[in-house]
Protein backbone atom coordinates (compact mmCIF):
# COMPACT_ATOMS: atom_id res chain seq x y z
CA UNK A 1 0.00 0.00 0.00
CA UNK A 2 2.91 2.37 0.71
CA UNK A 3 4.04 1.82 -2.89
CA UNK A 4 0.60 2.96 -4.06
CA UNK A 5 0.75 6.23 -2.14
CA UNK A 6 4.35 7.03 -3.10
CA UNK A 7 3.73 6.52 -6.82
CA UNK A 8 0.56 8.59 -6.85
CA UNK A 9 2.10 11.38 -4.74
CA UNK A 10 5.13 11.75 -7.02
CA UNK A 11 3.05 11.81 -10.17
CA UNK A 12 0.55 14.26 -8.74
CA UNK A 13 3.45 16.62 -8.01
CA UNK A 14 4.44 16.44 -11.66
CA UNK A 15 0.88 16.91 -12.87
CA UNK A 16 0.43 19.76 -10.42
CA UNK A 17 3.14 21.73 -12.16
CA UNK A 18 0.61 22.34 -14.91
CA UNK A 19 -1.51 24.50 -12.68
CA UNK A 20 1.41 26.75 -11.79
CA UNK A 21 0.77 28.33 -15.20
CA UNK A 22 -1.63 31.18 -15.67
CA UNK A 23 -5.09 29.61 -15.96
CA UNK A 24 -5.84 32.06 -18.78
CA UNK A 25 -3.22 30.29 -20.91
CA UNK A 26 -5.17 27.03 -20.81
CA UNK A 27 -7.62 26.03 -23.50
CA UNK A 28 -10.15 23.23 -23.24
CA UNK A 29 -10.53 20.89 -26.20
CA UNK A 30 -11.91 17.47 -27.09
CA UNK A 31 -9.62 15.21 -29.13
CA UNK A 32 -10.93 11.83 -30.33
CA UNK A 33 -13.52 11.84 -27.57
CA UNK A 34 -11.01 12.68 -24.83
CA UNK A 35 -11.13 15.86 -22.71
CA UNK A 36 -7.89 17.84 -22.61
CA UNK A 37 -6.55 21.20 -21.49
CA UNK A 38 -3.41 22.64 -23.09
CA UNK A 39 -1.40 25.83 -23.35
CA UNK A 40 -1.05 27.56 -26.70
CA UNK A 41 2.61 26.60 -27.02
CA UNK A 42 1.97 22.92 -26.23
CA UNK A 43 4.38 22.97 -23.29
CA UNK A 44 1.71 21.89 -20.81
CA UNK A 45 -1.25 19.54 -21.21
CA UNK A 46 -3.67 17.89 -18.84
CA UNK A 47 -6.27 15.26 -19.59
CA UNK A 48 -8.84 13.19 -17.75
CA UNK A 49 -10.50 10.01 -18.88
CA UNK A 50 -12.23 6.86 -17.84
CA UNK A 51 -13.96 3.73 -19.01
CA UNK A 52 -16.84 1.42 -18.15
CA UNK A 53 -17.24 -2.12 -19.53
CA UNK A 54 -20.68 -3.71 -19.04
CA UNK A 55 -20.69 -7.43 -19.87
CA UNK A 56 -23.25 -10.22 -20.06
CA UNK A 57 -22.73 -13.93 -20.75
CA UNK A 58 -24.87 -17.01 -21.34
CA UNK A 59 -23.18 -20.42 -20.97
CA UNK A 60 -24.31 -23.70 -22.49
CA UNK A 61 -22.50 -26.11 -20.20
CA UNK A 62 -21.33 -29.69 -20.21
CA UNK A 63 -20.52 -31.39 -16.88
CA UNK A 64 -19.62 -28.14 -15.08
CA UNK A 65 -22.54 -25.94 -14.03
CA UNK A 66 -21.47 -22.53 -15.34
CA UNK A 67 -22.91 -19.31 -13.95
CA UNK A 68 -24.50 -17.11 -16.62
CA UNK A 69 -24.97 -13.48 -15.65
CA UNK A 70 -23.75 -9.92 -16.04
CA UNK A 71 -21.17 -7.64 -14.45
CA UNK A 72 -19.37 -4.32 -14.57
CA UNK A 73 -16.22 -5.84 -15.99
CA UNK A 74 -14.08 -2.75 -15.63
CA UNK A 75 -14.36 0.82 -14.41
CA UNK A 76 -11.42 3.22 -14.42
CA UNK A 77 -10.36 6.80 -13.90
CA UNK A 78 -7.42 8.24 -15.79
CA UNK A 79 -5.34 11.36 -15.23
CA UNK A 80 -2.48 12.33 -17.53
CA UNK A 81 -0.27 15.37 -17.92
CA UNK A 82 2.56 16.75 -20.02
CA UNK A 83 4.88 19.33 -18.46
CA UNK A 84 7.69 21.23 -20.14
CA UNK A 85 6.81 19.36 -23.34
CA UNK A 86 9.11 16.37 -22.75
CA UNK A 87 7.76 15.00 -19.45
CA UNK A 88 4.62 12.86 -19.35
CA UNK A 89 2.83 11.48 -16.31
CA UNK A 90 -0.07 9.04 -16.15
CA UNK A 91 -2.25 7.69 -13.34
CA UNK A 92 -4.77 4.99 -14.23
CA UNK A 93 -6.84 3.51 -11.38
CA UNK A 94 -9.12 0.50 -11.84
CA UNK A 95 -12.19 -0.42 -9.80
CA UNK A 96 -13.07 -3.82 -11.25
CA UNK A 97 -14.48 -6.28 -8.72
CA UNK A 98 -15.29 -3.46 -6.32
CA UNK A 99 -11.64 -3.00 -5.31
CA UNK A 100 -9.30 -0.18 -6.31
CA UNK A 101 -6.03 -1.17 -7.97
CA UNK A 102 -3.25 0.67 -9.76
CA UNK A 103 -2.95 0.08 -13.49
CA UNK A 104 -0.57 2.36 -15.41
CA UNK A 105 1.15 4.76 -13.03
CA UNK A 106 4.35 6.15 -14.51
CA UNK A 107 6.59 9.09 -15.35
CA UNK A 108 7.99 9.27 -18.88
CA UNK A 109 10.75 11.39 -20.40
CA UNK A 110 10.47 11.81 -24.17
CA UNK A 111 14.02 11.91 -25.50
CA UNK A 112 12.85 12.84 -28.99
CA UNK A 113 9.93 12.09 -31.28
CA UNK A 114 10.75 8.38 -31.50
CA UNK A 115 12.17 7.28 -28.12
CA UNK A 116 11.49 7.61 -24.39
CA UNK A 117 12.47 6.45 -20.91
CA UNK A 118 9.67 5.32 -18.59
CA UNK A 119 9.64 4.57 -14.85
CA UNK A 120 6.73 3.37 -12.73
CA UNK A 121 4.09 0.65 -12.89
CA UNK A 122 3.18 -0.42 -16.42
CA UNK A 123 2.91 -3.33 -18.86
CA UNK A 124 6.10 -5.19 -19.66
CA UNK A 125 7.03 -5.11 -23.39
CA UNK A 126 6.15 -8.69 -24.33
CA UNK A 127 4.13 -9.58 -27.42
CA UNK A 128 1.09 -7.95 -29.02
CA UNK A 129 -1.92 -8.56 -26.76
CA UNK A 130 0.07 -8.17 -23.53
CA UNK A 131 1.02 -4.62 -24.50
CA UNK A 132 -2.43 -3.65 -25.78
CA UNK A 133 -5.09 -1.83 -23.79
CA UNK A 134 -8.22 -3.79 -22.89
CA UNK A 135 -10.09 -0.94 -24.64
CA UNK A 136 -8.75 -1.95 -28.03
CA UNK A 137 -8.23 -5.74 -27.95
CA UNK A 138 -10.32 -7.40 -30.62
CA UNK A 139 -12.31 -9.85 -28.49
CA UNK A 140 -13.86 -9.23 -25.08
CA UNK A 141 -11.08 -11.17 -23.37
CA UNK A 142 -7.43 -11.83 -24.04
CA UNK A 143 -6.63 -15.16 -25.63
CA UNK A 144 -6.21 -17.89 -23.01
CA UNK A 145 -2.57 -18.31 -24.06
CA UNK A 146 -1.75 -14.67 -23.38
CA UNK A 147 -3.72 -14.69 -20.11
CA UNK A 148 -1.77 -17.73 -18.90
CA UNK A 149 1.73 -16.50 -19.74
CA UNK A 150 1.60 -12.69 -19.85
CA UNK A 151 4.01 -10.95 -17.43
CA UNK A 152 1.42 -8.20 -16.81
CA UNK A 153 2.12 -4.88 -15.13
CA UNK A 154 5.06 -4.52 -12.77
CA UNK A 155 7.14 -1.79 -11.18
CA UNK A 156 10.17 -0.99 -13.31
CA UNK A 157 11.98 1.11 -15.90
CA UNK A 158 12.10 0.77 -19.68
CA UNK A 159 13.56 2.29 -22.82
CA UNK A 160 11.44 2.31 -26.01
CA UNK A 161 12.60 3.30 -29.49
CA UNK A 162 11.05 3.02 -32.95
CA UNK A 163 11.90 4.05 -36.48
CA UNK A 164 10.45 3.80 -39.96
CA UNK A 165 10.50 -0.01 -40.00
CA UNK A 166 11.36 -1.19 -36.49
CA UNK A 167 10.39 -1.08 -32.81
CA UNK A 168 12.51 -2.09 -29.82
CA UNK A 169 11.93 -1.98 -26.06
CA UNK A 170 13.93 -3.17 -23.06
CA UNK A 171 12.88 -3.06 -19.42
CA UNK A 172 13.96 -4.07 -15.92
CA UNK A 173 11.12 -4.91 -13.55
CA UNK A 174 10.33 -5.81 -9.96
CA UNK A 175 6.93 -6.99 -8.79
CA UNK A 176 3.32 -5.85 -9.10
CA UNK A 177 2.57 -2.97 -6.70
CA UNK A 178 -0.87 -4.52 -6.10
CA UNK A 179 0.74 -7.65 -4.64
CA UNK A 180 -0.37 -7.89 -1.00
CA UNK A 181 1.52 -11.08 -0.07
CA UNK A 182 3.75 -10.50 2.97
CA UNK A 183 6.87 -12.39 4.05
CA UNK A 184 8.22 -12.67 0.53
CA UNK A 185 11.28 -11.43 -1.29
CA UNK A 186 10.70 -9.35 -4.40
CA UNK A 187 11.48 -11.04 -7.69
CA UNK A 188 13.17 -9.27 -10.58
CA UNK A 189 13.02 -9.68 -14.33
CA UNK A 190 14.26 -8.38 -17.66
CA UNK A 191 11.95 -8.17 -20.68
CA UNK A 192 12.49 -7.11 -24.28
CA UNK A 193 10.52 -6.92 -27.52
CA UNK A 194 11.84 -6.44 -31.06
CA UNK A 195 9.61 -5.86 -34.09
CA UNK A 196 10.46 -5.42 -37.76
CA UNK A 197 7.83 -4.12 -40.18
CA UNK A 198 9.22 -4.00 -43.73
CA UNK A 199 6.10 -2.21 -44.97
CA UNK A 200 2.98 -0.86 -43.26
CA UNK A 201 1.25 1.65 -45.53
CA UNK A 202 -1.22 0.17 -48.02
CA UNK A 203 -0.23 -3.37 -47.02
CA UNK A 204 1.09 -4.39 -43.60
CA UNK A 205 3.69 -6.99 -42.62
CA UNK A 206 5.05 -7.36 -39.09
CA UNK A 207 7.39 -9.89 -37.44
CA UNK A 208 8.32 -9.78 -33.77
CA UNK A 209 10.25 -11.54 -31.02
CA UNK A 210 9.83 -11.15 -27.26
CA UNK A 211 11.68 -12.63 -24.32
CA UNK A 212 11.50 -12.33 -20.56
CA UNK A 213 13.59 -13.80 -17.75
CA UNK A 214 12.38 -13.57 -14.16
CA UNK A 215 13.72 -14.83 -10.85
CA UNK A 216 11.23 -16.54 -8.55
CA UNK A 217 10.49 -14.89 -5.22
CA UNK A 218 10.71 -16.88 -2.00
CA UNK A 219 7.79 -16.91 0.44
CA UNK A 220 8.30 -17.67 4.13
CA UNK A 221 5.53 -19.82 5.58
CA UNK A 222 5.05 -20.73 9.24
CA UNK A 223 3.84 -24.28 9.85
CA UNK A 224 2.56 -26.05 12.98
CA UNK A 225 2.87 -29.80 13.47
CA UNK A 226 -0.13 -29.95 15.80
CA UNK A 227 1.94 -30.72 18.90
CA UNK A 228 2.79 -27.15 19.83
CA UNK A 229 5.91 -26.93 17.71
CA UNK A 230 6.10 -24.51 14.82
CA UNK A 231 8.70 -23.92 12.17
CA UNK A 232 9.24 -21.76 9.14
CA UNK A 233 10.04 -22.89 5.63
CA UNK A 234 10.78 -21.05 2.43
CA UNK A 235 8.93 -22.01 -0.74
CA UNK A 236 9.39 -20.91 -4.34
CA UNK A 237 6.71 -21.60 -6.90
CA UNK A 238 5.40 -20.44 -10.29
CA UNK A 239 1.73 -20.61 -11.23
CA UNK A 240 0.16 -20.51 -14.71
CA UNK A 241 -3.60 -20.47 -15.13
CA UNK A 242 -6.27 -19.13 -17.46
CA UNK A 243 -9.99 -18.61 -17.69
CA UNK A 244 -12.00 -20.11 -20.53
CA UNK A 245 -12.01 -16.94 -22.69
CA UNK A 246 -14.54 -15.36 -20.32
CA UNK A 247 -14.64 -13.46 -17.03
CA UNK A 248 -18.17 -13.71 -15.61
CA UNK A 249 -17.51 -17.42 -15.05
CA UNK A 250 -14.35 -16.89 -13.05
CA UNK A 251 -13.04 -20.43 -12.61
CA UNK A 252 -9.71 -21.28 -14.20
CA UNK A 253 -10.17 -24.59 -15.97
CA UNK A 254 -6.46 -25.00 -16.69
CA UNK A 255 -4.17 -24.33 -13.72
CA UNK A 256 -0.70 -25.47 -12.71
CA UNK A 257 1.73 -24.70 -9.87
CA UNK A 258 5.41 -25.61 -10.22
CA UNK A 259 7.23 -25.96 -6.88
CA UNK A 260 10.94 -25.61 -6.12
CA UNK A 261 11.21 -23.06 -8.93
CA UNK A 262 14.32 -20.93 -9.32
CA UNK A 263 13.49 -18.87 -12.41
CA UNK A 264 11.24 -18.73 -15.44
CA UNK A 265 12.00 -17.94 -19.07
CA UNK A 266 9.40 -17.05 -21.71
CA UNK A 267 9.88 -16.61 -25.42
CA UNK A 268 7.32 -15.28 -27.88
CA UNK A 269 7.00 -15.07 -31.67
CA UNK A 270 4.45 -12.74 -33.25
CA UNK A 271 3.16 -11.88 -36.71
CA UNK A 272 0.73 -9.40 -38.24
CA UNK A 273 -0.28 -9.26 -41.89
CA UNK A 274 -2.98 -7.04 -43.38
CA UNK A 275 -4.15 -5.92 -46.78
CA UNK A 276 -7.07 -3.55 -47.17
CA UNK A 277 -9.96 -4.67 -44.92
CA UNK A 278 -8.43 -8.11 -44.12
CA UNK A 279 -6.03 -8.74 -41.21
CA UNK A 280 -4.22 -11.69 -39.61
CA UNK A 281 -2.52 -11.75 -36.20
CA UNK A 282 -0.79 -14.60 -34.37
CA UNK A 283 1.39 -15.26 -31.33
CA UNK A 284 3.27 -18.33 -30.11
CA UNK A 285 4.53 -18.39 -26.51
CA UNK A 286 6.84 -20.97 -24.90
CA UNK A 287 7.58 -20.96 -21.19
CA UNK A 288 10.19 -22.84 -19.16
CA UNK A 289 10.42 -22.99 -15.36
CA UNK A 290 13.87 -23.90 -14.06
CA UNK A 291 13.45 -26.17 -11.05
CA UNK A 292 15.94 -26.58 -8.21
CA UNK A 293 17.52 -30.02 -8.52
CA UNK A 294 17.15 -31.14 -4.89
CA UNK A 295 15.75 -34.47 -5.93
CA UNK A 296 16.45 -36.64 -8.94
CA UNK A 297 12.77 -36.46 -9.92
CA UNK A 298 12.74 -32.65 -10.17
CA UNK A 299 12.73 -31.72 -13.85
CA UNK A 300 12.34 -28.35 -15.54
CA UNK A 301 8.75 -27.63 -16.55
CA UNK A 302 7.76 -26.50 -20.05
CA UNK A 303 4.43 -25.14 -21.29
CA UNK A 304 3.27 -23.51 -24.49
CA UNK A 305 0.38 -21.91 -26.28
CA UNK A 306 -0.61 -20.11 -29.46
CA UNK A 307 -3.46 -18.30 -31.14
CA UNK A 308 -4.36 -17.18 -34.67
CA UNK A 309 -6.77 -14.31 -35.20
CA UNK A 310 -8.50 -13.05 -38.34
CA UNK A 311 -10.31 -9.76 -38.91
CA UNK A 312 -12.44 -8.31 -41.68
CA UNK A 313 -13.70 -4.72 -41.77
CA UNK A 314 -17.16 -5.10 -43.22
CA UNK A 315 -17.49 -1.33 -42.92
CA UNK A 316 -14.88 1.30 -42.15
CA UNK A 317 -12.16 1.17 -44.77
CA UNK A 318 -8.78 -0.52 -44.38
CA UNK A 319 -6.62 -1.61 -41.45
CA UNK A 320 -3.88 0.79 -40.39
CA UNK A 321 -0.67 0.29 -38.41
CA UNK A 322 0.98 2.19 -35.55
CA UNK A 323 4.77 1.86 -35.50
CA UNK A 324 5.04 3.56 -32.09
CA UNK A 325 3.20 0.66 -30.43
CA UNK A 326 4.00 -1.95 -33.13
CA UNK A 327 0.35 -3.00 -33.41
CA UNK A 328 -2.66 -2.53 -35.65
CA UNK A 329 -4.38 0.79 -35.01
CA UNK A 330 -7.94 0.96 -33.70
CA UNK A 331 -10.46 1.04 -36.59
CA UNK A 332 -12.15 4.34 -37.39
CA UNK A 333 -15.48 5.33 -35.74
CA UNK A 334 -18.41 3.75 -37.54
CA UNK A 335 -16.45 0.62 -38.46
CA UNK A 336 -18.01 -2.84 -38.27
CA UNK A 337 -15.50 -5.65 -37.74
CA UNK A 338 -15.96 -9.42 -38.07
CA UNK A 339 -13.50 -11.61 -36.15
CA UNK A 340 -12.40 -15.23 -35.75
CA UNK A 341 -9.82 -16.71 -33.36
CA UNK A 342 -8.38 -20.17 -32.75
CA UNK A 343 -6.42 -20.72 -29.50
CA UNK A 344 -4.61 -23.63 -27.87
CA UNK A 345 -3.00 -23.48 -24.41
CA UNK A 346 -1.13 -26.53 -23.10
CA UNK A 347 -0.08 -26.63 -19.43
CA UNK A 348 0.74 -30.36 -19.52
CA UNK A 349 4.38 -31.47 -19.39
CA UNK A 350 4.57 -35.26 -19.49
CA UNK A 351 8.36 -35.18 -19.19
CA UNK A 352 8.16 -33.34 -15.84
CA UNK A 353 5.05 -35.30 -14.72
CA UNK A 354 3.14 -32.04 -14.25
CA UNK A 355 -0.32 -31.74 -15.79
CA UNK A 356 -2.27 -28.49 -15.58
CA UNK A 357 -4.68 -29.15 -18.43
CA UNK A 358 -5.00 -28.33 -22.10
CA UNK A 359 -7.56 -25.95 -23.58
CA UNK A 360 -8.61 -25.45 -27.18
CA UNK A 361 -11.11 -22.75 -28.04
CA UNK A 362 -12.62 -21.21 -31.15
CA UNK A 363 -14.19 -17.73 -31.03
CA UNK A 364 -16.25 -15.69 -33.46
CA UNK A 365 -16.90 -12.00 -32.91
CA UNK A 366 -18.51 -8.85 -34.21
CA UNK A 367 -17.49 -5.36 -33.04
CA UNK A 368 -19.25 -2.10 -33.85
CA UNK A 369 -17.15 1.02 -33.26
CA UNK A 370 -20.12 3.35 -32.81
CA UNK A 371 -17.99 6.47 -32.31
CA UNK A 372 -14.78 7.47 -30.51
CA UNK A 373 -16.39 6.75 -27.13
CA UNK A 374 -18.88 3.90 -27.56
CA UNK A 375 -18.18 0.37 -28.70
CA UNK A 376 -20.30 -2.81 -28.79
CA UNK A 377 -19.05 -6.41 -28.95
CA UNK A 378 -20.71 -9.77 -29.52
CA UNK A 379 -18.66 -12.97 -29.05
CA UNK A 380 -19.35 -16.69 -29.42
CA UNK A 381 -16.82 -19.21 -28.05
CA UNK A 382 -16.54 -22.99 -28.03
CA UNK A 383 -14.18 -24.40 -25.38
CA UNK A 384 -12.73 -27.92 -25.40
CA UNK A 385 -10.84 -29.19 -22.31
CA UNK A 386 -8.79 -32.34 -21.80
CA UNK A 387 -8.86 -34.85 -18.93
CA UNK A 388 -6.33 -32.82 -16.88
CA UNK A 389 -8.52 -29.71 -16.72
CA UNK A 390 -10.40 -28.61 -13.59
CA UNK A 391 -13.30 -31.04 -13.92
CA UNK A 392 -11.84 -33.35 -16.51
CA UNK A 393 -12.65 -33.61 -20.19
CA UNK A 394 -15.59 -31.49 -21.33
CA UNK A 395 -16.84 -29.15 -24.04
CA UNK A 396 -19.08 -26.09 -23.67
CA UNK A 397 -20.22 -22.97 -25.54
CA UNK A 398 -20.91 -19.38 -24.59
CA UNK A 399 -22.35 -16.16 -25.99
CA UNK A 400 -21.04 -12.89 -24.55
CA UNK A 401 -21.75 -9.24 -25.20
CA UNK A 402 -20.21 -5.95 -24.08
CA UNK A 403 -21.26 -2.32 -24.07
CA UNK A 404 -18.13 -0.20 -23.68
CA UNK A 405 -17.88 3.51 -22.93
CA UNK A 406 -14.59 5.38 -22.66
CA UNK A 407 -13.48 8.99 -22.79
N, C-alpha and C positions, 0 to 999 in steps of 0.2 A: 504493500500500500504506500510506503514511503517513496518508492520509485514512481508511482503514479503522480503524487503531489509534486515531486521535484521536477519531473518532465513538464507537467502542465505549467508550473510556476515560471520556469525558464522561458518557455515559449510564449507565455502571456506577456512577459517583459519585452520580448522582441516585438510581438504584435502591438503592444502598447506604445511603442515608439511612433507608430503611425499617428496617434492622436496628439503627439507633441507638435504636429503641423497645424497651421491655421485652418480651422474648420471650413473657412470660406474657399480654401483651395481644393476641397474635395468635391467630386461630382459623382452622383449616383447613376448607375447604369445597369442594364440587364443584358448579359451576354450568354447566348445559348441556354436561356432559362435559368441562369444563375445570377444572384444579386451581388453586385460589386460596387465598391467606392474606390476612386482613384484620383490622384492629383493630375494636373494637366501635363506635367513633364514625365509621368509614368514612374517616378521614383518610389512612390508609395501606393500600395493597393491593400484593400481589405475586403474579404468576402465571407459570406455565411451561406451555409447550405444544410441539407438534410435529406433523408430518404425514409420511406415507409414501404415495406413489402407485405402485402396481404395475400396469404396462400390458402388454398383448399385442396384436399386430396381425397379420392375414393379408391380403396384397395379391393381387389378381387383375389382373395387369399387362397392358399393351398392348405397345408397343415397348421401353419401359424396364424392365429387370429390377429389380424392387423387392425389398427385403430384409425379408421377414416375420421376426418375432421377438418378444422381450419385453425389458423394461427396468424399472429403478427410475426412474420418470420424475422424481420429486421426493422429496427428504427434507429436512426442516427442523427447526430448533430455535428456539423462541421464548421470550423473556423480556420481561415487561412489568411496570411498576410505576406506582403512583399515590402521590405524596407531597404532604402538606399539601393534600389534596383536589383542588386545581386543576391540579397538575402531573402529566402523564403522560409516561412514557418507554417506548420499545419497541425491542427488538433482535431481528431476524428474520434468521437465517443459513441459506442454502440450500446443499445439497451435491449438487445434480443434476449428472450427468456426472462425478462423482468429484472435483469441485473446489469449494472453499468460495467463496461469494460473498455479499455483503451485499444483503439485500432491503430491508425497511422498517427503518430505523434513525433514529429521530427523537425530539425532545423537543417536547411539546405543552403549551401553556398554555390551559386552559379558561376563557374570559372569563366565560361564564355557561352556562346549560343548552342554549343553541342557537347558540353560536359559539366558535371557538378559533383561536389562532395555532399554526402548526407550523413547525419548522425541522429539517432533516436530509436524509435520503435516502428518498424515497417516490414514489409514483405521481403523475404530474401530473394535474390535474383536467380530463380530456378524455373525454367520452362515457361510455357505460354499461359496456361490457366492459373498457375500459382501466382503469377505476377499481375493478373487481371482483376479488376474490381468486380465484385458481385453484381454491380449495376449493369455491367456490359457483357458478362458471360452469356453464351448462346442459350443454354438450357437453364432451367430453374436452379439446378444444383450442379456442382462440379462433378466431373466424371469420378467414378468410384476409385479409379487408379490414382488420380491426383489427390483425392481426399485422403487416401491411405498413406501416401508417401510424401506429401508436400511438407516442406520445412516450416511454412507458415510465417507469422510475424515474430520477430525477436528484436532484442535491444542490440544495436550495433552501429557500425559505420560502413559506408560503401562509396565507391567511385564508379560513376557511369559515364560512358562516352559513346558517341555515335557519329557516323559520317554518312556519305552519300549511299554507301552499299554495305555498311556494317554497324553492329551494335556490340558493346562489350561492357560487362559490369563485374566488379569484384567486391566482396564484402566480408568483414569479420564480425561475428555475432556471438552474443551470450544467450541468455534465456528469455522467455516470454515474460513481460512485466506483469501479466495477469496470473502468473503461476503462484499459487498460495501454499504450495507444499513447503513445510518447514523441515529443518534438520537434513538439508541436502546441499551438496556442493553445486555450484553453478557449472553447467557444461559450456563448452565453447566450440565454435565451428567456423569454417571458411567455405564460402559459396561463390560460384562464378557462372556466368552465362555468356556465350559467344554466339552471335548470329551473323550470317552472311546472306544478303539479299541482292543477287546479281541484277535484278530488275524489279520494279514495283510501281510502275506508272499505269499503262493500259493493262498489262498483264503483271501478275505478282508471283515471285518465286522466293522462298525463304527456307534456309536450312540452319539449324541451331543445335548446339551442344550445351549441356549444363552439368555441373558436378558439385557435390557438397560433401564435406567430411566433418563429422561432429564427434567429439568425445562424449562419453556417457556419464552423467552425473551419478554420484553415490548418494544413497538415502540411508540414514541411520534409523533403525527400527528397534524399539525396546520390546523384548519378549518376556513372558512369564511362564515358568514351567508348571505352575499350579501348586507348587509346594512352598511358595513364599520366596523363591529365588528368581531374580530377574537378570537379564543380560541384554547387551546391545549387539546388534550385528549390522554390517553394512551390505546393502544389496545394490546391484546395478542391473537395470533392465531396459529394454526397448520394446515399445508396443506399437503395432500397426493395426489399424481397424478402419472400417468404412461402413457407412450406411448404404442402403440399397437404392441409391439415386433419388432419395427423398429425405425430408426432414421431419414432417409431421409424425410419421412412424419413426421413432428415434432409435430403435434397436440396431446395433451393428451386427449384421449377420455373418460377416467374416471378421475375425479378431484373433490376434496372436500376441503373446508376450514372450520375449527371448530373455532368459536370465543369464547372469554371469557375463554380461556384455561389457566390452571395453570401448568400442567405437562403432560408428556406422558410416557407410560410404554409399552414396546414391549417384547414379549416372543417368542422364536423360538425353534422348535424341528427339528432335522436333522438326516438323515440316509444315509449311503453308504453301498452297498453290491456288491461284485464283485467276479467272479470266472472265471479264464482264460480270454477269450476275451469278456466276457459279464459283464456289469456293470449297477447298478441301483443307482440313487441318488434322494433324496426328501427333501423338506423343508416345514414346516408349520409355518406361522408367524401370531400371534395375536397382535393387537395394541389397547390400550385404552388411550383416552385423558380425563384427569380429568378436568372438567369444573367448573368454579367458580359459586357457587349457589346464584347468585344475584336475580334470578327470579325463581319462582316455576317450570317454563317450561324448565329450563336449566338442561339437563341430560348428564351424561358422554357418550362419543361417543366411539363405538367399531367397529373395522374393522378387516378383516382377509384375508388371501390368502394362497395358496399352489401351489406347482408344483411337478410333478414326471417326471423323466428323465431317459431314457434308452440309453445305448451305446453298440455297437458291433464293435470290431476291425476286420474288414474283412481281413486286412493285417497288420502285425506289432507285432504279439505276444500277450502277456497278459497284462492286466491292473496292474499297480503298485501303491503303496501307499507311501505318504510322511508324517511321523509322526510329523515332525517339523512344517508343516503347517496344518496338519490334513485334508488333501484332497488327491484325486487321483493325481498321478503324470502325467505330460504331456507325451503322447505317444511318442515312439521313432521315429526318422526321417524315412520317407518312409512309415509310417503307413497310412492306409485308414480306417476312422471311420464312421460308420452309426449311426444316432441319431434320437431319438423321444422324444418329450416333451409335456406334458399336463399341462396347467396352469389355475388357476381360482383366480381372484382377486375381492373381494367384498368390495366396499366402501359405501354400503348402510347400515344404521342403522335405522330400522323402529322404534325402541324404543325411539331413540333420535330425530326422525323426520328429519334426515339428510341423504340425498341421493346423493352420488357422482358417482354412476354407478357401474355396475358389468361387468367384462370382462372374457370370456372364450376363450382360444386359444389353438390350436393344431399345433405343429411344427414338421417338418421332416428335417433332415440335413445330409450332407455328408461333411467330412473334410479330406483333403489330406495334411499330414505333409510332404511336399516335402523334406525339410532338416531342419537343426537347425534354419535357418533364414527365410525361405519362407513357407507360409501356404496358402491354398485356401479353401474357404467355399462356400457351396451352401445350402440355406435354403428355405423351403416352409412353409407358415403359414396361417392358417385359423383363423379369429377373429370373435367372436360373442359377440355383445354388447346388453345390456338390454335397457329399455325405459328411464332410468335415465342417460345414457351416453350423450356425448356432443351433438350429433344430433339425439338422440333417438335410438330406436331399429334398428339394422342393422347387416349385415354379409358381410365380404369381405375377399379376398385372396391376397397373395403377394408371389413373388419370389424374393429372394435377393442373392447377391453374393459378396464375398470379396476376394481381393488379399492383403495379409498381408506380410510385410517385417519388420524384427526386427534384431537388432544386439547388 
